[in-house]
Amino acid sequence: MRKLLFSAIFAVGAGLAGGAQAYQVSYNYTNTNVPGGDQSGKTSPFLTAANVAVPGSGIFIETFGARNGGGNAQGCGLDTPAGLVSLSGGSYAFRSGTVAGVAAAPAGDSTCYAYGPSQGGSLPDVVNVNYSGLLSQLGAGASLNYLGLYYGSIDTYNDLLFYNAQGGLIATVTGASLIDQFKGTSGNQQADSSNIYVNLFFEPGEQFTSFSFRTTGIAFEMDNVSVGFNVAPPSQVPEPGSLALLGLGIAAIGLTRRRKRSV
């Protein structure tokens, strides 16, 4: 079952002159806590409840369930085959369940997830997730235009940073901005407004090869990280300002009709 929480288009400055739009963002998701689902809470709307990509979708999913072997004592680790993705800088770990003062599982997620810093790790923590290996396999000129992740108990001190092949910063998505959009509470471990599936669709000139998750507090938690190429964003919906103008227009039409009837 799919549920639409909220969908909007944001203009992102990202250091670009004039506040040029770098990406579109939506909050659609597939509910995995259903019969036949993998019980990880929320995942990409392009995936099934079992966290499997729809054929031909161009989506690659990381559930941190070590489905390709390995993993820690809980069976948690990277699913992605070696060489396709690399993590560097900072500290991170994988686990299931919540441990006070260490990490909190995203709401409704009973499976493995990633978090940083790892227990005892230093702050601030910045970990880069690089998809150069995957892009090499896809072929020359390939780049990623979609990233989705189940963002658990978002805090104001959590951020996402996106980089192109040259290492240039494309965009920064702050936890504070997402909390503000949803009127959420920083660090709330249960509320829908603070445990969100975020889908980001980048413009052709702003496609990414890596992203970093950055946190200055304990902790940054995420699951069901999806990336893709040539992924079409959902249909654009009116922004709040446009909806207000539309409402004024409808009201004006109604007023005009009333005036005509009174003549």
C-alpha positions in Angstrom: 0.0 0.0 0.0 1.3 3.4 -0.9 0.6 6.6 1.0 1.2 10.2 0.0 2.2 12.3 3.0 3.0 15.5 1.2 4.5 16.6 -2.1 6.0 19.9 -3.1 8.6 21.6 -5.3 11.3 23.6 -3.6 13.9 26.1 -5.0 17.2 25.3 -3.5 20.0 27.9 -3.4 22.8 25.4 -2.8 25.2 28.2 -3.3 23.9 28.9 -6.8 23.4 32.4 -8.0 19.8 33.6 -7.9 18.6 30.5 -5.9 18.4 28.3 -9.0 16.4 25.2 -8.5 18.7 22.2 -8.0 16.1 19.5 -7.3 12.5 18.5 -6.7 11.4 16.8 -3.5 8.5 14.6 -2.6 7.5 12.5 0.3 5.7 9.6 -1.3 6.5 6.2 0.1 5.6 2.5 0.0 4.5 1.0 3.4 6.5 -2.2 4.1 4.7 -3.0 7.3 2.0 -5.1 5.5 1.7 -8.9 4.8 4.6 -9.8 2.5 6.5 -6.6 3.4 9.9 -6.6 4.9 8.7 -4.6 8.0 11.2 -1.7 7.6 8.6 1.0 7.9 8.8 3.2 4.8 10.6 2.7 1.5 10.8 4.3 -1.9 7.5 4.6 -3.9 9.4 2.9 -6.8 9.8 -0.3 -4.7 7.5 -3.0 -3.6 6.6 -3.6 0.0 9.2 -6.4 0.0 11.8 -3.7 -0.9 12.4 -5.0 -4.4 12.8 -2.7 -7.3 10.2 -2.7 -10.1 11.8 -4.1 -13.2 13.2 -1.4 -15.5 12.9 1.3 -12.8 16.6 2.0 -12.7 16.5 1.9 -8.9 19.1 0.4 -6.6 18.2 -0.2 -3.0 20.3 -0.5 0.2 18.5 -1.9 3.2 21.6 -2.6 5.4 20.4 -6.1 5.9 23.6 -7.7 4.5 21.6 -9.7 1.9 24.8 -10.4 0.0 26.5 -12.0 3.0 28.7 -10.8 5.8 27.2 -8.4 8.4 27.7 -7.9 12.1 26.4 -10.0 15.0 22.9 -8.8 14.3 23.2 -9.6 10.6 23.3 -6.0 9.7 25.7 -4.5 7.0 25.8 -3.3 3.5 23.7 -5.2 0.9 25.5 -3.6 -2.1 28.1 -5.9 -3.7 31.7 -4.8 -3.0 33.0 -2.2 -5.4 29.7 -0.6 -6.3 29.5 1.8 -3.3 32.1 3.1 -0.8 31.8 4.9 2.5 34.5 7.1 3.8 35.2 9.7 6.5 33.7 9.9 10.0 32.2 6.9 11.7 29.1 4.8 11.2 27.6 1.5 12.1 24.6 -0.7 11.4 22.1 -2.2 13.8 18.4 -2.9 14.5 16.4 -1.7 17.5 16.9 1.4 19.6 19.7 2.0 22.2 19.4 5.1 24.3 22.2 7.5 23.7 23.4 5.6 20.6 20.7 5.4 17.9 17.0 5.2 17.5 15.3 3.0 14.9 13.2 4.9 12.4 9.5 4.6 13.4 8.0 1.2 12.6 11.4 -0.1 11.4 12.2 -3.5 13.0 15.0 -4.3 10.5 18.6 -3.1 10.2 19.4 0.6 9.6 22.6 2.7 9.4 23.5 5.4 11.8 26.3 7.8 12.7 28.4 8.4 14.6 29.1 4.8 15.7 29.0 4.2 19.5 31.9 6.2 20.9 32.5 8.0 17.7 33.5 11.7 17.6 31.4 14.7 16.6 30.8 16.3 14.2 30.4 13.3 12.1 30.5 13.4 8.2 30.3 10.2 6.2 30.5 10.2 2.4 28.6 7.6 0.4 30.1 7.4 -3.1 28.5 5.6 -6.0 31.4 5.8 -8.5 31.7 2.0 -8.8 28.0 1.7 -9.6 28.3 4.5 -12.2 31.3 2.9 -13.8 29.2 -0.3 -14.2 26.4 1.7 -15.8 28.7 3.1 -18.4 30.4 6.3 -19.5 28.5 9.5 -18.7 26.2 7.9 -16.2 25.0 9.9 -13.2 22.3 9.6 -10.6 19.3 11.9 -10.6 17.3 10.3 -7.7 17.9 9.6 -4.0 15.4 8.4 -1.5 15.9 7.5 2.1 13.9 6.7 5.2 15.0 9.5 7.5 14.5 8.5 11.1 13.8 10.9 14.0 15.1 13.8 12.0 17.1 16.3 14.2 17.9 19.9 13.5 21.6 19.0 13.5 21.2 16.4 10.7 22.1 17.4 7.1 22.5 15.8 3.7 25.1 17.2 1.2 25.3 16.2 -2.5 28.3 16.3 -4.7 29.0 16.0 -8.5 31.7 14.0 -10.1 34.2 16.9 -9.7 33.5 17.0 -6.0 31.5 20.2 -6.2 28.7 20.8 -3.7 25.3 20.6 -5.5 22.9 21.0 -2.7 22.5 20.9 1.1 19.2 19.6 2.6 19.0 20.5 6.3 17.1 18.5 8.8 15.8 21.8 10.2 14.1 22.6 6.8 12.3 19.2 6.7 11.2 19.5 10.3 9.8 23.0 9.5 7.9 21.7 6.4 6.2 19.0 8.5 5.8 21.0 11.7 7.7 18.1 13.3 9.6 17.9 16.5 13.4 17.4 16.4 14.3 13.9 17.4 10.8 12.6 17.8 11.2 8.8 17.4 7.5 8.0 16.6 5.8 10.8 14.8 5.2 10.7 11.0 6.3 14.3 10.8 9.8 13.4 12.1 10.2 10.0 10.4 9.9 10.8 6.7 10.7 9.1 3.4 12.4 11.8 1.5 12.7 11.6 -2.4 15.0 14.0 -4.2 15.0 14.4 -8.0 17.9 16.3 -9.4 17.9 18.4 -12.6 20.1 17.2 -15.5 22.9 19.6 -14.8 22.9 18.9 -11.1 23.0 15.1 -11.0 25.2 13.6 -8.2 27.8 10.9 -7.8 28.0 10.9 -3.9 26.3 12.3 -0.9 27.3 12.9 2.7 25.3 12.6 5.9 26.5 15.1 8.5 25.5 15.4 12.1 26.7 17.4 15.0 24.8 15.3 17.6 23.7 11.8 18.4 22.6 10.6 15.9 21.8 10.4 12.2 19.6 7.4 11.3 18.5 6.2 7.9 17.2 3.1 6.1 16.1 2.0 2.7 18.4 4.2 0.7 17.5 4.2 -2.9 19.4 5.7 -5.8 18.5 5.8 -9.5 19.2 7.2 -12.9 16.7 8.6 -15.4 14.0 8.4 -12.7 10.9 10.6 -13.4 9.6 12.7 -10.4 6.0 12.5 -9.5 3.6 14.9 -11.1 4.1 18.4 -9.9 1.5 19.7 -7.4 0.7 23.3 -6.7 2.8 25.1 -4.2 1.0 26.6 -1.2 1.3 30.1 -2.7 -0.2 28.8 -6.0 -3.1 27.2 -4.1 -3.7 30.5 -2.3 -3.9 32.3 -5.6 -6.2 29.6 -7.0 -8.5 30.1 -4.0 -8.6 33.8 -4.5 -9.4 33.3 -8.2 -12.3 31.0 -7.4 -13.6 33.4 -4.8 -13.5 36.2 -7.4 -15.4 34.2 -9.9 -18.1 33.5 -7.2 -18.3 37.2 -6.4 -18.7 38.1 -10.1 -21.5 35.6 -10.5 -23.3 36.9 -7.5 -23.0 40.5 -8.8 -24.4 39.4 -12.2 -27.4 37.7 -10.5 -28.2 40.8 -8.5 -28.3 43.1 -11.5 
